[in-house]
Amino acid sequence: MQPLSDRVVFYYIFFITFFILLSILWGLTKDKKLTGYQRSNRTNLVIKQAVILISLIGLSMGLNNILTLV
């Protein structure tokens, strides 16, 4: 069995992080009876997680681009 190419591994990582981000954002819509403070705290946490995930995806896409050019 041949090892997976770098591009296939990149797409696996990309789609896994994409689905993690979607599940986090979907969890925001499941508000039970939260106070305003809890809701804003939760929203701020999700925004920080989304920024981290998006920056990791951008970094991995950039590295993949650079490494495939070499």
PDB file of N, H, CA, C and O in Angstrom:
ATOM      1  N   MET A   1       0.839  -1.185   0.000  1.00  0.00           N
ATOM      2  CA  MET A   1       0.000   0.000   0.000  1.00  0.00           C
ATOM      3  C   MET A   1       0.881   1.245   0.000  1.00  0.00           C
ATOM      4  O   MET A   1       1.823   1.343   0.787  1.00  0.00           O
ATOM      5  N   GLN A   2       0.579   2.187  -0.874  1.00  0.00           N
ATOM      6  H   GLN A   2      -0.185   2.107  -1.513  1.00  0.00           H
ATOM      7  CA  GLN A   2       1.379   3.393  -0.995  1.00  0.00           C
ATOM      8  C   GLN A   2       1.014   4.388   0.105  1.00  0.00           C
ATOM      9  O   GLN A   2      -0.146   4.470   0.510  1.00  0.00           O
ATOM     10  N   PRO A   3       1.996   5.140   0.585  1.00  0.00           N
ATOM     11  CA  PRO A   3       1.673   6.173   1.583  1.00  0.00           C
ATOM     12  C   PRO A   3       0.877   7.298   0.927  1.00  0.00           C
ATOM     13  O   PRO A   3       0.972   7.524  -0.280  1.00  0.00           O
ATOM     14  N   LEU A   4       0.105   7.987   1.730  1.00  0.00           N
ATOM     15  H   LEU A   4       0.028   7.804   2.710  1.00  0.00           H
ATOM     16  CA  LEU A   4      -0.705   9.095   1.220  1.00  0.00           C
ATOM     17  C   LEU A   4       0.189  10.262   0.812  1.00  0.00           C
ATOM     18  O   LEU A   4       1.202  10.533   1.456  1.00  0.00           O
ATOM     19  N   SER A   5      -0.189  10.938  -0.246  1.00  0.00           N
ATOM     20  H   SER A   5      -1.012  10.718  -0.769  1.00  0.00           H
ATOM     21  CA  SER A   5       0.581  12.104  -0.671  1.00  0.00           C
ATOM     22  C   SER A   5       0.328  13.258   0.304  1.00  0.00           C
ATOM     23  O   SER A   5      -0.609  13.235   1.102  1.00  0.00           O
ATOM     24  N   ASP A   6       1.196  14.265   0.207  1.00  0.00           N
ATOM     25  H   ASP A   6       1.956  14.284  -0.441  1.00  0.00           H
ATOM     26  CA  ASP A   6       1.071  15.425   1.101  1.00  0.00           C
ATOM     27  C   ASP A   6      -0.241  16.159   0.876  1.00  0.00           C
ATOM     28  O   ASP A   6      -0.852  16.656   1.822  1.00  0.00           O
ATOM     29  N   ARG A   7      -0.671  16.227  -0.377  1.00  0.00           N
ATOM     30  H   ARG A   7      -0.174  15.824  -1.145  1.00  0.00           H
ATOM     31  CA  ARG A   7      -1.899  16.954  -0.692  1.00  0.00           C
ATOM     32  C   ARG A   7      -3.115  16.261  -0.094  1.00  0.00           C
ATOM     33  O   ARG A   7      -4.032  16.929   0.382  1.00  0.00           O
ATOM     34  N   VAL A   8      -3.136  14.937  -0.113  1.00  0.00           N
ATOM     35  H   VAL A   8      -2.391  14.394  -0.500  1.00  0.00           H
ATOM     36  CA  VAL A   8      -4.264  14.198   0.458  1.00  0.00           C
ATOM     37  C   VAL A   8      -4.313  14.403   1.967  1.00  0.00           C
ATOM     38  O   VAL A   8      -5.389  14.595   2.534  1.00  0.00           O
ATOM     39  N   VAL A   9      -3.162  14.364   2.616  1.00  0.00           N
ATOM     40  H   VAL A   9      -2.288  14.208   2.156  1.00  0.00           H
ATOM     41  CA  VAL A   9      -3.103  14.593   4.061  1.00  0.00           C
ATOM     42  C   VAL A   9      -3.556  16.014   4.378  1.00  0.00           C
ATOM     43  O   VAL A   9      -4.267  16.236   5.358  1.00  0.00           O
ATOM     44  N   PHE A  10      -3.145  16.978   3.551  1.00  0.00           N
ATOM     45  H   PHE A  10      -2.567  16.798   2.755  1.00  0.00           H
ATOM     46  CA  PHE A  10      -3.568  18.361   3.747  1.00  0.00           C
ATOM     47  C   PHE A  10      -5.083  18.484   3.662  1.00  0.00           C
ATOM     48  O   PHE A  10      -5.695  19.161   4.487  1.00  0.00           O
ATOM     49  N   TYR A  11      -5.696  17.832   2.668  1.00  0.00           N
ATOM     50  H   TYR A  11      -5.199  17.282   1.998  1.00  0.00           H
ATOM     51  CA  TYR A  11      -7.151  17.922   2.534  1.00  0.00           C
ATOM     52  C   TYR A  11      -7.864  17.257   3.703  1.00  0.00           C
ATOM     53  O   TYR A  11      -8.903  17.743   4.149  1.00  0.00           O
ATOM     54  N   TYR A  12      -7.317  16.147   4.207  1.00  0.00           N
ATOM     55  H   TYR A  12      -6.473  15.752   3.844  1.00  0.00           H
ATOM     56  CA  TYR A  12      -7.903  15.532   5.402  1.00  0.00           C
ATOM     57  C   TYR A  12      -7.880  16.512   6.570  1.00  0.00           C
ATOM     58  O   TYR A  12      -8.885  16.686   7.258  1.00  0.00           O
ATOM     59  N   ILE A  13      -6.736  17.149   6.794  1.00  0.00           N
ATOM     60  H   ILE A  13      -5.918  17.008   6.235  1.00  0.00           H
ATOM     61  CA  ILE A  13      -6.609  18.102   7.900  1.00  0.00           C
ATOM     62  C   ILE A  13      -7.537  19.298   7.681  1.00  0.00           C
ATOM     63  O   ILE A  13      -8.174  19.772   8.622  1.00  0.00           O
ATOM     64  N   PHE A  14      -7.612  19.785   6.442  1.00  0.00           N
ATOM     65  H   PHE A  14      -7.095  19.400   5.678  1.00  0.00           H
ATOM     66  CA  PHE A  14      -8.465  20.927   6.126  1.00  0.00           C
ATOM     67  C   PHE A  14      -9.930  20.620   6.426  1.00  0.00           C
ATOM     68  O   PHE A  14     -10.606  21.415   7.079  1.00  0.00           O
ATOM     69  N   PHE A  15     -10.426  19.477   5.958  1.00  0.00           N
ATOM     70  H   PHE A  15      -9.877  18.832   5.427  1.00  0.00           H
ATOM     71  CA  PHE A  15     -11.837  19.161   6.161  1.00  0.00           C
ATOM     72  C   PHE A  15     -12.148  18.831   7.618  1.00  0.00           C
ATOM     73  O   PHE A  15     -13.250  19.114   8.089  1.00  0.00           O
ATOM     74  N   ILE A  16     -11.209  18.245   8.330  1.00  0.00           N
ATOM     75  H   ILE A  16     -10.314  18.015   7.947  1.00  0.00           H
ATOM     76  CA  ILE A  16     -11.430  17.980   9.755  1.00  0.00           C
ATOM     77  C   ILE A  16     -11.559  19.299  10.517  1.00  0.00           C
ATOM     78  O   ILE A  16     -12.465  19.452  11.336  1.00  0.00           O
ATOM     79  N   THR A  17     -10.657  20.255  10.254  1.00  0.00           N
ATOM     80  H   THR A  17      -9.921  20.131   9.588  1.00  0.00           H
ATOM     81  CA  THR A  17     -10.759  21.545  10.949  1.00  0.00           C
ATOM     82  C   THR A  17     -12.008  22.309  10.515  1.00  0.00           C
ATOM     83  O   THR A  17     -12.603  23.027  11.318  1.00  0.00           O
ATOM     84  N   PHE A  18     -12.412  22.160   9.252  1.00  0.00           N
ATOM     85  H   PHE A  18     -11.929  21.576   8.599  1.00  0.00           H
ATOM     86  CA  PHE A  18     -13.635  22.811   8.778  1.00  0.00           C
ATOM     87  C   PHE A  18     -14.854  22.269   9.511  1.00  0.00           C
ATOM     88  O   PHE A  18     -15.724  23.040   9.918  1.00  0.00           O
ATOM     89  N   PHE A  19     -14.929  20.954   9.683  1.00  0.00           N
ATOM     90  H   PHE A  19     -14.223  20.328   9.352  1.00  0.00           H
ATOM     91  CA  PHE A  19     -16.068  20.375  10.388  1.00  0.00           C
ATOM     92  C   PHE A  19     -16.042  20.699  11.878  1.00  0.00           C
ATOM     93  O   PHE A  19     -17.098  20.834  12.496  1.00  0.00           O
ATOM     94  N   ILE A  20     -14.853  20.826  12.462  1.00  0.00           N
ATOM     95  H   ILE A  20     -13.995  20.716  11.960  1.00  0.00           H
ATOM     96  CA  ILE A  20     -14.760  21.261  13.858  1.00  0.00           C
ATOM     97  C   ILE A  20     -15.317  22.679  13.991  1.00  0.00           C
ATOM     98  O   ILE A  20     -16.075  22.970  14.916  1.00  0.00           O
ATOM     99  N   LEU A  21     -14.934  23.556  13.061  1.00  0.00           N
ATOM    100  H   LEU A  21     -14.318  23.319  12.310  1.00  0.00           H
ATOM    101  CA  LEU A  21     -15.431  24.931  13.089  1.00  0.00           C
ATOM    102  C   LEU A  21     -16.945  24.977  12.918  1.00  0.00           C
ATOM    103  O   LEU A  21     -17.628  25.729  13.612  1.00  0.00           O
ATOM    104  N   LEU A  22     -17.468  24.175  11.996  1.00  0.00           N
ATOM    105  H   LEU A  22     -16.913  23.564  11.432  1.00  0.00           H
ATOM    106  CA  LEU A  22     -18.915  24.140  11.801  1.00  0.00           C
ATOM    107  C   LEU A  22     -19.643  23.629  13.036  1.00  0.00           C
ATOM    108  O   LEU A  22     -20.703  24.144  13.393  1.00  0.00           O
ATOM    109  N   SER A  23     -19.078  22.619  13.688  1.00  0.00           N
ATOM    110  H   SER A  23     -18.217  22.201  13.398  1.00  0.00           H
ATOM    111  CA  SER A  23     -19.746  22.095  14.885  1.00  0.00           C
ATOM    112  C   SER A  23     -19.710  23.102  16.026  1.00  0.00           C
ATOM    113  O   SER A  23     -20.653  23.179  16.813  1.00  0.00           O
ATOM    114  N   ILE A  24     -18.629  23.875  16.124  1.00  0.00           N
ATOM    115  H   ILE A  24     -17.863  23.812  15.484  1.00  0.00           H
ATOM    116  CA  ILE A  24     -18.560  24.918  17.149  1.00  0.00           C
ATOM    117  C   ILE A  24     -19.616  25.987  16.877  1.00  0.00           C
ATOM    118  O   ILE A  24     -20.327  26.411  17.788  1.00  0.00           O
ATOM    119  N   LEU A  25     -19.716  26.421  15.616  1.00  0.00           N
ATOM    120  H   LEU A  25     -19.138  26.076  14.876  1.00  0.00           H
ATOM    121  CA  LEU A  25     -20.696  27.451  15.276  1.00  0.00           C
ATOM    122  C   LEU A  25     -22.123  26.931  15.402  1.00  0.00           C
ATOM    123  O   LEU A  25     -23.019  27.687  15.776  1.00  0.00           O
ATOM    124  N   TRP A  26     -22.347  25.666  15.100  1.00  0.00           N
ATOM    125  H   TRP A  26     -21.619  25.052  14.796  1.00  0.00           H
ATOM    126  CA  TRP A  26     -23.676  25.074  15.254  1.00  0.00           C
ATOM    127  C   TRP A  26     -24.063  25.020  16.732  1.00  0.00           C
ATOM    128  O   TRP A  26     -25.232  25.182  17.079  1.00  0.00           O
ATOM    129  N   GLY A  27     -23.068  24.789  17.604  1.00  0.00           N
ATOM    130  H   GLY A  27     -22.117  24.657  17.321  1.00  0.00           H
ATOM    131  CA  GLY A  27     -23.327  24.773  19.033  1.00  0.00           C
ATOM    132  C   GLY A  27     -23.783  26.117  19.561  1.00  0.00           C
ATOM    133  O   GLY A  27     -24.461  26.186  20.586  1.00  0.00           O
ATOM    134  N   LEU A  28     -23.414  27.194  18.867  1.00  0.00           N
ATOM    135  H   LEU A  28     -22.863  27.138  18.034  1.00  0.00           H
ATOM    136  CA  LEU A  28     -23.868  28.521  19.288  1.00  0.00           C
ATOM    137  C   LEU A  28     -25.370  28.689  19.122  1.00  0.00           C
ATOM    138  O   LEU A  28     -25.996  29.451  19.859  1.00  0.00           O
ATOM    139  N   THR A  29     -25.946  27.988  18.169  1.00  0.00           N
ATOM    140  H   THR A  29     -25.437  27.369  17.571  1.00  0.00           H
ATOM    141  CA  THR A  29     -27.382  28.134  17.933  1.00  0.00           C
ATOM    142  C   THR A  29     -28.207  27.372  18.953  1.00  0.00           C
ATOM    143  O   THR A  29     -29.422  27.556  19.026  1.00  0.00           O
ATOM    144  N   LYS A  30     -27.574  26.527  19.735  1.00  0.00           N
ATOM    145  H   LYS A  30     -26.587  26.377  19.676  1.00  0.00           H
ATOM    146  CA  LYS A  30     -28.292  25.719  20.719  1.00  0.00           C
ATOM    147  C   LYS A  30     -28.319  26.429  22.073  1.00  0.00           C
ATOM    148  O   LYS A  30     -27.875  25.877  23.080  1.00  0.00           O
ATOM    149  N   ASP A  31     -28.838  27.644  22.089  1.00  0.00           N
ATOM    150  H   ASP A  31     -29.199  28.092  21.271  1.00  0.00           H
ATOM    151  CA  ASP A  31     -28.947  28.404  23.336  1.00  0.00           C
ATOM    152  C   ASP A  31     -30.074  27.842  24.180  1.00  0.00           C
ATOM    153  O   ASP A  31     -31.225  27.768  23.751  1.00  0.00           O
ATOM    154  N   LYS A  32     -29.719  27.455  25.372  1.00  0.00           N
ATOM    155  H   LYS A  32     -28.783  27.515  25.721  1.00  0.00           H
ATOM    156  CA  LYS A  32     -30.768  27.120  26.327  1.00  0.00           C
ATOM    157  C   LYS A  32     -31.042  28.417  27.084  1.00  0.00           C
ATOM    158  O   LYS A  32     -30.942  29.491  26.490  1.00  0.00           O
ATOM    159  N   LYS A  33     -31.367  28.361  28.311  1.00  0.00           N
ATOM    160  H   LYS A  33     -31.448  27.489  28.794  1.00  0.00           H
ATOM    161  CA  LYS A  33     -31.646  29.588  29.062  1.00  0.00           C
ATOM    162  C   LYS A  33     -30.342  30.124  29.655  1.00  0.00           C
ATOM    163  O   LYS A  33     -30.011  29.858  30.811  1.00  0.00           O
ATOM    164  N   LEU A  34     -29.619  30.879  28.844  1.00  0.00           N
ATOM    165  H   LEU A  34     -29.888  31.095  27.905  1.00  0.00           H
ATOM    166  CA  LEU A  34     -28.368  31.467  29.290  1.00  0.00           C
ATOM    167  C   LEU A  34     -28.583  32.942  29.597  1.00  0.00           C
ATOM    168  O   LEU A  34     -29.405  33.612  28.971  1.00  0.00           O
ATOM    169  N   THR A  35     -27.828  33.432  30.571  1.00  0.00           N
ATOM    170  H   THR A  35     -27.160  32.888  31.079  1.00  0.00           H
ATOM    171  CA  THR A  35     -27.869  34.865  30.850  1.00  0.00           C
ATOM    172  C   THR A  35     -27.108  35.604  29.753  1.00  0.00           C
ATOM    173  O   THR A  35     -26.400  34.992  28.953  1.00  0.00           O
ATOM    174  N   GLY A  36     -27.261  36.902  29.725  1.00  0.00           N
ATOM    175  H   GLY A  36     -27.836  37.399  30.375  1.00  0.00           H
ATOM    176  CA  GLY A  36     -26.564  37.703  28.721  1.00  0.00           C
ATOM    177  C   GLY A  36     -25.057  37.586  28.842  1.00  0.00           C
ATOM    178  O   GLY A  36     -24.349  37.541  27.836  1.00  0.00           O
ATOM    179  N   TYR A  37     -24.560  37.535  30.084  1.00  0.00           N
ATOM    180  H   TYR A  37     -25.135  37.572  30.902  1.00  0.00           H
ATOM    181  CA  TYR A  37     -23.120  37.409  30.309  1.00  0.00           C
ATOM    182  C   TYR A  37     -22.612  36.071  29.785  1.00  0.00           C
ATOM    183  O   TYR A  37     -21.573  36.018  29.129  1.00  0.00           O
ATOM    184  N   GLN A  38     -23.334  34.992  30.069  1.00  0.00           N
ATOM    185  H   GLN A  38     -24.179  35.035  30.603  1.00  0.00           H
ATOM    186  CA  GLN A  38     -22.921  33.672  29.598  1.00  0.00           C
ATOM    187  C   GLN A  38     -22.943  33.604  28.076  1.00  0.00           C
ATOM    188  O   GLN A  38     -22.056  33.008  27.464  1.00  0.00           O
ATOM    189  N   ARG A  39     -23.954  34.212  27.468  1.00  0.00           N
ATOM    190  H   ARG A  39     -24.674  34.695  27.965  1.00  0.00           H
ATOM    191  CA  ARG A  39     -24.066  34.190  26.010  1.00  0.00           C
ATOM    192  C   ARG A  39     -22.918  34.965  25.364  1.00  0.00           C
ATOM    193  O   ARG A  39     -22.331  34.501  24.387  1.00  0.00           O
ATOM    194  N   SER A  40     -22.594  36.146  25.906  1.00  0.00           N
ATOM    195  H   SER A  40     -23.072  36.523  26.699  1.00  0.00           H
ATOM    196  CA  SER A  40     -21.500  36.935  25.329  1.00  0.00           C
ATOM    197  C   SER A  40     -20.156  36.261  25.578  1.00  0.00           C
ATOM    198  O   SER A  40     -19.270  36.302  24.724  1.00  0.00           O
ATOM    199  N   ASN A  41     -20.004  35.643  26.745  1.00  0.00           N
ATOM    200  H   ASN A  41     -20.724  35.610  27.438  1.00  0.00           H
ATOM    201  CA  ASN A  41     -18.776  34.923  27.052  1.00  0.00           C
ATOM    202  C   ASN A  41     -18.589  33.760  26.089  1.00  0.00           C
ATOM    203  O   ASN A  41     -17.488  33.517  25.595  1.00  0.00           O
ATOM    204  N   ARG A  42     -19.660  33.058  25.832  1.00  0.00           N
ATOM    205  H   ARG A  42     -20.555  33.255  26.233  1.00  0.00           H
ATOM    206  CA  ARG A  42     -19.617  31.910  24.925  1.00  0.00           C
ATOM    207  C   ARG A  42     -19.322  32.361  23.496  1.00  0.00           C
ATOM    208  O   ARG A  42     -18.553  31.716  22.783  1.00  0.00           O
ATOM    209  N   THR A  43     -19.930  33.461  23.084  1.00  0.00           N
ATOM    210  H   THR A  43     -20.554  33.985  23.664  1.00  0.00           H
ATOM    211  CA  THR A  43     -19.690  33.990  21.739  1.00  0.00           C
ATOM    212  C   THR A  43     -18.240  34.421  21.579  1.00  0.00           C
ATOM    213  O   THR A  43     -17.623  34.140  20.552  1.00  0.00           O
ATOM    214  N   ASN A  44     -17.686  35.100  22.580  1.00  0.00           N
ATOM    215  H   ASN A  44     -18.186  35.328  23.415  1.00  0.00           H
ATOM    216  CA  ASN A  44     -16.285  35.524  22.515  1.00  0.00           C
ATOM    217  C   ASN A  44     -15.348  34.330  22.435  1.00  0.00           C
ATOM    218  O   ASN A  44     -14.361  34.370  21.701  1.00  0.00           O
ATOM    219  N   LEU A  45     -15.637  33.278  23.171  1.00  0.00           N
ATOM    220  H   LEU A  45     -16.439  33.245  23.767  1.00  0.00           H
ATOM    221  CA  LEU A  45     -14.804  32.081  23.140  1.00  0.00           C
ATOM    222  C   LEU A  45     -14.843  31.430  21.764  1.00  0.00           C
ATOM    223  O   LEU A  45     -13.809  31.012  21.244  1.00  0.00           O
ATOM    224  N   VAL A  46     -16.017  31.343  21.179  1.00  0.00           N
ATOM    225  H   VAL A  46     -16.857  31.683  21.601  1.00  0.00           H
ATOM    226  CA  VAL A  46     -16.148  30.726  19.856  1.00  0.00           C
ATOM    227  C   VAL A  46     -15.443  31.564  18.796  1.00  0.00           C
ATOM    228  O   VAL A  46     -14.837  31.014  17.876  1.00  0.00           O
ATOM    229  N   ILE A  47     -15.516  32.878  18.915  1.00  0.00           N
ATOM    230  H   ILE A  47     -16.008  33.324  19.663  1.00  0.00           H
ATOM    231  CA  ILE A  47     -14.826  33.742  17.952  1.00  0.00           C
ATOM    232  C   ILE A  47     -13.318  33.533  18.048  1.00  0.00           C
ATOM    233  O   ILE A  47     -12.638  33.468  17.024  1.00  0.00           O
ATOM    234  N   LYS A  48     -12.789  33.428  19.265  1.00  0.00           N
ATOM    235  H   LYS A  48     -13.341  33.481  20.097  1.00  0.00           H
ATOM    236  CA  LYS A  48     -11.351  33.183  19.431  1.00  0.00           C
ATOM    237  C   LYS A  48     -10.956  31.833  18.842  1.00  0.00           C
ATOM    238  O   LYS A  48      -9.920  31.722  18.186  1.00  0.00           O
ATOM    239  N   GLN A  49     -11.774  30.804  19.070  1.00  0.00           N
ATOM    240  H   GLN A  49     -12.616  30.893  19.603  1.00  0.00           H
ATOM    241  CA  GLN A  49     -11.479  29.487  18.511  1.00  0.00           C
ATOM    242  C   GLN A  49     -11.526  29.521  16.989  1.00  0.00           C
ATOM    243  O   GLN A  49     -10.702  28.890  16.327  1.00  0.00           O
ATOM    244  N   ALA A  50     -12.482  30.250  16.435  1.00  0.00           N
ATOM    245  H   ALA A  50     -13.151  30.762  16.974  1.00  0.00           H
ATOM    246  CA  ALA A  50     -12.596  30.340  14.977  1.00  0.00           C
ATOM    247  C   ALA A  50     -11.387  31.055  14.381  1.00  0.00           C
ATOM    248  O   ALA A  50     -10.883  30.649  13.334  1.00  0.00           O
ATOM    249  N   VAL A  51     -10.921  32.108  15.035  1.00  0.00           N
ATOM    250  H   VAL A  51     -11.331  32.437  15.885  1.00  0.00           H
ATOM    251  CA  VAL A  51      -9.747  32.828  14.541  1.00  0.00           C
ATOM    252  C   VAL A  51      -8.526  31.920  14.560  1.00  0.00           C
ATOM    253  O   VAL A  51      -7.734  31.930  13.618  1.00  0.00           O
ATOM    254  N   ILE A  52      -8.365  31.136  15.620  1.00  0.00           N
ATOM    255  H   ILE A  52      -9.009  31.128  16.385  1.00  0.00           H
ATOM    256  CA  ILE A  52      -7.234  30.214  15.702  1.00  0.00           C
ATOM    257  C   ILE A  52      -7.320  29.159  14.605  1.00  0.00           C
ATOM    258  O   ILE A  52      -6.326  28.873  13.939  1.00  0.00           O
ATOM    259  N   LEU A  53      -8.511  28.576  14.413  1.00  0.00           N
ATOM    260  H   LEU A  53      -9.319  28.809  14.954  1.00  0.00           H
ATOM    261  CA  LEU A  53      -8.662  27.552  13.380  1.00  0.00           C
ATOM    262  C   LEU A  53      -8.433  28.117  11.983  1.00  0.00           C
ATOM    263  O   LEU A  53      -7.773  27.482  11.161  1.00  0.00           O
ATOM    264  N   ILE A  54      -8.968  29.296  11.706  1.00  0.00           N
ATOM    265  H   ILE A  54      -9.505  29.812  12.374  1.00  0.00           H
ATOM    266  CA  ILE A  54      -8.801  29.888  10.380  1.00  0.00           C
ATOM    267  C   ILE A  54      -7.336  30.234  10.120  1.00  0.00           C
ATOM    268  O   ILE A  54      -6.844  30.051   9.007  1.00  0.00           O
ATOM    269  N   SER A  55      -6.637  30.735  11.143  1.00  0.00           N
ATOM    270  H   SER A  55      -7.037  30.884  12.047  1.00  0.00           H
ATOM    271  CA  SER A  55      -5.220  31.042  10.952  1.00  0.00           C
ATOM    272  C   SER A  55      -4.410  29.767  10.744  1.00  0.00           C
ATOM    273  O   SER A  55      -3.466  29.766   9.955  1.00  0.00           O
ATOM    274  N   LEU A  56      -4.760  28.678  11.437  1.00  0.00           N
ATOM    275  H   LEU A  56      -5.527  28.679  12.078  1.00  0.00           H
ATOM    276  CA  LEU A  56      -4.063  27.409  11.211  1.00  0.00           C
ATOM    277  C   LEU A  56      -4.319  26.875   9.809  1.00  0.00           C
ATOM    278  O   LEU A  56      -3.408  26.355   9.165  1.00  0.00           O
ATOM    279  N   ILE A  57      -5.549  27.001   9.336  1.00  0.00           N
ATOM    280  H   ILE A  57      -6.289  27.424   9.859  1.00  0.00           H
ATOM    281  CA  ILE A  57      -5.858  26.559   7.970  1.00  0.00           C
ATOM    282  C   ILE A  57      -5.077  27.398   6.959  1.00  0.00           C
ATOM    283  O   ILE A  57      -4.514  26.857   6.008  1.00  0.00           O
ATOM    284  N   GLY A  58      -5.042  28.707   7.160  1.00  0.00           N
ATOM    285  H   GLY A  58      -5.500  29.146   7.933  1.00  0.00           H
ATOM    286  CA  GLY A  58      -4.292  29.575   6.253  1.00  0.00           C
ATOM    287  C   GLY A  58      -2.804  29.259   6.262  1.00  0.00           C
ATOM    288  O   GLY A  58      -2.164  29.238   5.211  1.00  0.00           O
ATOM    289  N   LEU A  59      -2.257  29.014   7.441  1.00  0.00           N
ATOM    290  H   LEU A  59      -2.777  29.031   8.295  1.00  0.00           H
ATOM    291  CA  LEU A  59      -0.845  28.666   7.555  1.00  0.00           C
ATOM    292  C   LEU A  59      -0.543  27.346   6.859  1.00  0.00           C
ATOM    293  O   LEU A  59       0.455  27.228   6.149  1.00  0.00           O
ATOM    294  N   SER A  60      -1.405  26.357   7.063  1.00  0.00           N
ATOM    295  H   SER A  60      -2.217  26.454   7.640  1.00  0.00           H
ATOM    296  CA  SER A  60      -1.156  25.060   6.432  1.00  0.00           C
ATOM    297  C   SER A  60      -1.311  25.147   4.917  1.00  0.00           C
ATOM    298  O   SER A  60      -0.577  24.485   4.183  1.00  0.00           O
ATOM    299  N   MET A  61      -2.270  25.965   4.434  1.00  0.00           N
ATOM    300  H   MET A  61      -2.866  26.502   5.030  1.00  0.00           H
ATOM    301  CA  MET A  61      -2.411  26.139   2.986  1.00  0.00           C
ATOM    302  C   MET A  61      -1.190  26.848   2.406  1.00  0.00           C
ATOM    303  O   MET A  61      -0.710  26.485   1.332  1.00  0.00           O
ATOM    304  N   GLY A  62      -0.692  27.850   3.109  1.00  0.00           N
ATOM    305  H   GLY A  62      -1.082  28.145   3.981  1.00  0.00           H
ATOM    306  CA  GLY A  62       0.503  28.556   2.645  1.00  0.00           C
ATOM    307  C   GLY A  62       1.725  27.661   2.616  1.00  0.00           C
ATOM    308  O   GLY A  62       2.487  27.673   1.649  1.00  0.00           O
ATOM    309  N   LEU A  63       1.915  26.882   3.673  1.00  0.00           N
ATOM    310  H   LEU A  63       1.296  26.872   4.458  1.00  0.00           H
ATOM    311  CA  LEU A  63       3.044  25.951   3.701  1.00  0.00           C
ATOM    312  C   LEU A  63       2.919  24.902   2.607  1.00  0.00           C
ATOM    313  O   LEU A  63       3.912  24.533   1.980  1.00  0.00           O
ATOM    314  N   ASN A  64       1.712  24.426   2.379  1.00  0.00           N
ATOM    315  H   ASN A  64       0.906  24.725   2.888  1.00  0.00           H
ATOM    316  CA  ASN A  64       1.501  23.442   1.322  1.00  0.00           C
ATOM    317  C   ASN A  64       1.845  24.042  -0.036  1.00  0.00           C
ATOM    318  O   ASN A  64       2.452  23.378  -0.877  1.00  0.00           O
ATOM    319  N   ASN A  65       1.459  25.290  -0.249  1.00  0.00           N
ATOM    320  H   ASN A  65       0.966  25.830   0.433  1.00  0.00           H
ATOM    321  CA  ASN A  65       1.775  25.965  -1.503  1.00  0.00           C
ATOM    322  C   ASN A  65       3.276  26.119  -1.684  1.00  0.00           C
ATOM    323  O   ASN A  65       3.806  25.849  -2.761  1.00  0.00           O
ATOM    324  N   ILE A  66       3.960  26.553  -0.634  1.00  0.00           N
ATOM    325  H   ILE A  66       3.529  26.772   0.241  1.00  0.00           H
ATOM    326  CA  ILE A  66       5.406  26.762  -0.708  1.00  0.00           C
ATOM    327  C   ILE A  66       6.128  25.440  -0.933  1.00  0.00           C
ATOM    328  O   ILE A  66       7.047  25.363  -1.749  1.00  0.00           O
ATOM    329  N   LEU A  67       5.717  24.403  -0.216  1.00  0.00           N
ATOM    330  H   LEU A  67       4.971  24.465   0.447  1.00  0.00           H
ATOM    331  CA  LEU A  67       6.409  23.121  -0.330  1.00  0.00           C
ATOM    332  C   LEU A  67       6.170  22.444  -1.673  1.00  0.00           C
ATOM    333  O   LEU A  67       7.025  21.692  -2.141  1.00  0.00           O
ATOM    334  N   THR A  68       5.033  22.693  -2.297  1.00  0.00           N
ATOM    335  H   THR A  68       4.339  23.304  -1.917  1.00  0.00           H
ATOM    336  CA  THR A  68       4.799  22.084  -3.605  1.00  0.00           C
ATOM    337  C   THR A  68       5.528  22.838  -4.711  1.00  0.00           C
ATOM    338  O   THR A  68       5.739  22.283  -5.789  1.00  0.00           O
ATOM    339  N   LEU A  69       5.920  24.090  -4.469  1.00  0.00           N
ATOM    340  H   LEU A  69       5.749  24.541  -3.593  1.00  0.00           H
ATOM    341  CA  LEU A  69       6.672  24.844  -5.469  1.00  0.00           C
ATOM    342  C   LEU A  69       8.136  24.433  -5.510  1.00  0.00           C
ATOM    343  O   LEU A  69       8.789  24.571  -6.544  1.00  0.00           O
ATOM    344  N   VAL A  70       8.651  23.933  -4.408  1.00  0.00           N
ATOM    345  H   VAL A  70       8.120  23.821  -3.568  1.00  0.00           H
ATOM    346  CA  VAL A  70      10.082  23.593  -4.322  1.00  0.00           C
ATOM    347  C   VAL A  70      10.394  22.347  -5.081  1.00  0.00           C
ATOM    348  O   VAL A  70      11.547  21.918  -5.115  1.00  0.00           O
TER     349      VAL A  70
END
